[in-house]
Amino acid sequence: MNPFPDDIYTEQEDVDPDTLANLGPLRPLAGVWEGRKGVDINPKAEGPERREYIERIDMQPIDPQANGPQLFYGLRYHIHILATDEDNTFHDQVGYWLWEPATGLVMQSLTIPRGQTALAGGRAAADGKSLVVSAERGGTEYGICSTAFLEYAFRTDSYRLEVTFNDDGTWSYLSDTMLTVRGLEAPFRHRDRNTLTKVAEPEPNPLLKKLGKA
């Protein structure tokens, strides 16, 4: 059954411009966060490698976004990670977290500067204590796109991210990425996990600032 309306052009009226007030389960993510106990398990020629890392995530509200009648509230984010034993960037990532109040749809888009992007989706309650989003290689709705080299050498077959909001105001994540690595017989589970502590509050979204309601 088609869940979408016949009118695909008309946008919603009287949209609340305050993104922070309408983020649903994404509201606890808004702000600037740091975590110093990250653990990464990644593939190397000699076998799995365990790396510890320090992470900073900046998540700021964007203005409400419309696809015709579909309405999203969201956060723009930037992740920067340093391995504890190196000075150069270990991982850099940008994207958006999006929430559709009408349906409970949650999405995470991500792009990393090694030629890979993904759109992961899931469902959540507005007051939920956790989020789960996932994507599959080849999916046209929630999928993964990579360069020819990554497809050849380190093909990403699936991605799953679980976020848990802790009672002390921190939040934790567990990222599971299944890889087909050239030369390995079995799939490789690439895992990352960390707990983040807020170091700065988010700013109001641009429209709210412009309206003088911030």
N, C-alpha and C positions, 0 to 999 in steps of 0.2 A: 504494500500500500504506500502510495506517495505521501510523505509527511509535509510536503511543501505547498504553499498557496498558489492559485492560478495567477494572481497578481504578483509578479516578481520584481516590480519596479518601485512601488510606493513604499517610502520609508516611514518608520514610526514617528508619530508626533509627540510633542511634550516629553522629549528625552531628557532625563536628568543629566546635567553636565558634570556632576561630581563623580568622577571615576572611583575614587577611594571608597565612597559610600556604596558602590554597586559592584564591587569585585567578588562578592560571594566567597567561595572557598580560597580565592587567590589573595584576599586581603591580608592574611598573615605574612605573605611573601614581600609586601611592599616595603622598601627601604634599602639600606646598604648593610651588607652582611659580611662577616669574616669567619673563617673556620681554619684552624691550625692543626687538625688531626685527620686530614684526608688520607685515604689509602687507595692506591690504584694497582690493579693486577692486569698486566698487559703482556702480549706475546713477544718473545725474542727467539733468536735462532737456537740459543742454548737452553731454552725453556721459559716458563712463566717468570716474569719479573715483578717484584713488589716494590712500589715506590710510595713514599710519603710526601704529602704536598700541603701547601698553604693556599687558601682560596679567598678571593674577594668577589662578591656579587652585588651589582648595583641594579635595583629593580625600581623603575619609576613609572607612574601612571601615564597613560596616553589618553587622548580624547576618545569618546565613544565612536565606534566604527560601525558602518552599516553596509550590508549587502542587500539593497532593497529593503524588504521587511525584516531581514535578519539583523540583530543588534548585538554587538560585542562590547564588553569592557575589558581592558587589559593593561598589562605591564610590559614595558620595553626593558630588556635586561642585557647586561654585559658581564661575562664571567672571565676573570683573569686568575690563572693558577701558576704558582712557582713550586717546583720540586724543592724539598728542604735542603738538598745537597747541590743545588745549581742556582745561578743568578738569572739565566735566560728563561724566557716564558716556556712553561711546560704545556699549557693549554690555554687557548683563547676561544671564546664563543659568544655570539650575539644572537638575539632572537626576541620572540614575544611569547608571553603567556596570555591566553584569551579565555574569557568566560561568557557563555550565552545564558543569561538568566532564564529565558523562556523555556529552555530545554535541559539545562544542567550540563551542557557540553563544555568540556575543558580541552584546550589545545595548547601545545607547546611547539613553536617553530624554532629551529636551531640551524645555525650555519657556523662552520669552523673553517679557518683559512688553510685547509689542506685539501680543498676541493670536495666538500661534502655538505649536504643539507638534508633536513628531514622535517616532516610535519607529523607529530604524534597526537593522538586523541584519546579521550576517555570521558567518563561521566562522574559527577560528584554532587553531593548535597551542598546547599549554600553554606551550611554551618558544619561541614565535614571536618574531621580531624586528620584526614589523609587524602592524597591525590594519587592516581595511577594513570599514566598515559603510555601509549605504545604505538609503534609503527613497524611495518613489515616491508622488506625489499619487494618491489614490484607492485605495491599497493598504489592505486590511483586516488585513494581518498586520504589515507594516512600512510605515507611511504617514505622511502629513503632514496636519495640520488647521490652518486659518487663519480669521481673521475675514472677514466679507463684503467689507470694504474691501480687504484684502490680496488676496483672490481677484479682485477687480475691477481693482486697480491694479498689484500686484506679485505675481502668482500664482507660487507655488513648485511646480514640476513634479517636481523630483528633488533629492536631497541625497546627497552622498557624502563621507565623511571617511576619509582615510588617515593613520594614525599610524605613525611610524617610530622605533624605539628606537636611539639612537646609542651607539657604543662608549664615549663619554666620560661616560655617565650622563644626558645630556640626552635629550629626545625632541622630535620635530618633527611638525607636522601640516600637511596640505593639505586644505582644505575647498572642495568644488565644489558650488555650488547653482545649478541652472538655473531662470531666472525667465522668465515671460512678462510683459513690462512693457507697460502700455497705451500705445499710440502707437508702439511699436517693431515693425518687421516681423519681425526675427529674434529668437530666444531670446537672453537675456543670461546670460552665465556670471559669477556672483558668486563671487569667489575670496578666500579668506583663508589666510594661512600664517604660521607662527611657530615658533621653537625655544624650549623651556622648560628652565630650570635649577632644580634643587631648592633651596629655601631653608629647609625644615623637614621633619622626618620625620612620618609619620602616627601617630595615636594608635591603640591597640587598639580593636576594636569593643566596644560596650557590654556584650554578654554575657560576653566574655572578662574584662573588668574586674570584672564582678559575681562571676564565679567565682574571682577572685583569681589567674588564670593569666597575667595580662599581665606 
